Amino acid sequence: MAAIRAAQLGLNVACVEKEAALGGTCLRVGCIPSKALLEATEKVHAVLHNQLVGVRVSSAELDLKALMAHKDKVVQANTQGIEFLFKKN
């Protein structure tokens, strides 16, 4: 983020965030969560269509609860990373 870099350069900065978690829309509900879900579903597609070299699978099942938990974990790790950088700088 620009604010973190500006603080690293010695400037005084302020950030306004209406949500409890830092990171903005992209990190919390947009790009990052979407990419986490997309990556997982691409793997399921590869398994179902025998696109993994040397691997044959007769069936696969999507566990939506586990998939959403994975997405939440990715978002949490990123927001905690942003929070750490804010505190550090």
Secondary structure, DSSP 8 states (H G I E B T S, - for coil): -HHHHHHHTT-------SSSSSSHHHHHTSHHHHHHHHHHHHHHHHHHTT-STT---S-----HHHHHHHHHHHHHHHHHHHHHHHHH-
